[in-house]
Amino acid sequence: MVRVAESEKITINMNVVDLGKVDLLVDQGFYSNRTDFIRTAIRRQLETHAEEVKEIVTRKSYVVGVVRYGRKELEELRDASTMLDVKVAGLLVIADDVNAELVEQTLASVQVKGVLKANVEVKSAIQKL
């Protein structure tokens, strides 16, 4: 079973004045900490652009969420001479028992807006698609 982190760490740079304003809001109890402020701001922006995201996902045929491919699924695709165009907004997990050759035989293209979890060999193969 693959364990999936509930969140991913990101790093941002802010100018010192904006950071000071965030700290003032935290000190006054509007937010519990800087991270709470940033998460709230991101969620609000995603809500503001929800229709645009929905339209892009539909128009470009993205799957939103977590998608996992294991050796068995990819071998079945290979045996059926089927190639996939994979588009994920979220998390794409390629199981550790999948090798680069199998990826090359079954995935025509891979686009991930979010996180790709795979072994180094598979990540390298995906970058070449």
C-alpha positions in Angstrom: 0.0 0.0 0.0 1.3 3.5 -0.9 1.1 6.1 1.8 0.2 9.5 0.4 1.1 12.6 2.3 -1.9 14.9 3.0 0.2 17.9 2.0 3.3 18.9 0.2 5.8 21.5 1.5 6.3 24.6 -0.6 8.6 27.5 -0.1 7.7 31.1 -0.9 9.6 34.4 -0.8 7.9 37.5 0.6 9.1 41.0 1.0 9.7 42.0 4.6 6.8 44.5 4.8 4.2 41.9 3.7 5.7 39.3 6.1 5.5 41.9 8.9 1.8 42.4 8.1 1.2 38.7 8.2 2.9 38.5 11.6 0.7 41.4 12.9 -2.4 39.4 11.9 -1.0 36.3 13.6 -0.2 38.2 16.7 -3.7 39.6 16.9 -5.2 36.1 16.6 -6.7 36.4 13.1 -4.5 33.3 12.1 -2.8 30.7 14.3 0.5 31.1 12.5 2.0 32.1 9.1 1.2 28.7 7.5 -2.5 29.2 8.5 -2.5 32.6 6.8 -0.9 31.2 3.6 -3.2 28.2 3.4 -6.3 30.4 3.9 -5.1 32.8 1.2 -4.4 30.0 -1.2 -7.9 28.4 -0.6 -9.6 31.8 -1.2 -7.8 32.2 -4.5 -8.7 28.7 -5.5 -12.3 29.4 -4.6 -12.2 32.7 -6.6 -10.9 30.8 -9.7 -12.9 27.6 -9.2 -14.8 28.0 -12.5 -11.6 28.6 -14.5 -10.1 25.5 -12.9 -13.2 23.5 -13.7 -13.2 24.7 -17.3 -9.4 23.9 -17.8 -9.8 20.4 -16.3 -12.7 19.7 -18.6 -11.2 21.2 -21.7 -7.8 19.5 -21.2 -9.2 16.2 -19.9 -7.4 16.2 -16.6 -8.2 13.8 -13.8 -8.4 15.7 -10.5 -7.2 13.8 -7.4 -4.9 10.8 -6.9 -4.1 8.4 -9.8 -2.1 5.2 -9.2 -0.7 2.8 -11.8 0.9 -0.5 -10.8 2.7 -3.1 -12.7 -0.4 -5.2 -13.3 -2.4 -2.4 -14.8 0.4 -1.3 -17.1 1.1 -4.9 -18.2 -2.5 -5.3 -19.1 -2.3 -2.1 -21.2 0.9 -3.3 -22.9 -0.7 -6.7 -23.7 -3.7 -4.9 -25.2 -1.4 -2.6 -27.2 -2.9 0.4 -25.5 -1.0 3.6 -24.9 -2.3 6.2 -22.4 -2.1 10.0 -22.3 -2.1 10.7 -18.6 -3.1 14.1 -17.3 -3.4 14.6 -13.5 -4.1 17.6 -11.4 -3.1 16.3 -8.0 -0.9 13.2 -7.4 0.3 10.6 -9.9 1.8 7.5 -8.2 3.6 4.9 -10.3 4.3 1.8 -8.2 7.8 0.9 -7.2 7.6 -2.4 -9.1 7.2 -0.6 -12.5 10.3 -0.1 -14.6 11.1 2.4 -17.3 10.6 0.0 -20.1 7.0 -0.7 -19.0 6.3 3.0 -18.8 7.7 3.6 -22.3 5.5 0.8 -23.6 2.3 2.1 -22.1 2.4 5.8 -21.5 2.4 8.0 -24.6 2.5 11.2 -22.5 2.3 12.3 -18.9 1.3 15.7 -17.6 1.2 16.2 -13.8 0.1 19.5 -12.2 1.0 18.6 -8.7 3.2 15.8 -7.6 4.6 12.7 -9.3 5.7 9.9 -7.0 7.8 7.2 -8.8 11.2 5.7 -8.6 14.1 7.6 -10.2 14.2 5.3 -13.3 10.5 5.8 -14.0 10.7 9.6 -13.4 13.6 9.8 -15.9 11.6 7.8 -18.5 8.5 10.0 -18.0 10.6 13.2 -18.6 11.7 11.8 -22.0 8.1 11.2 -23.1 
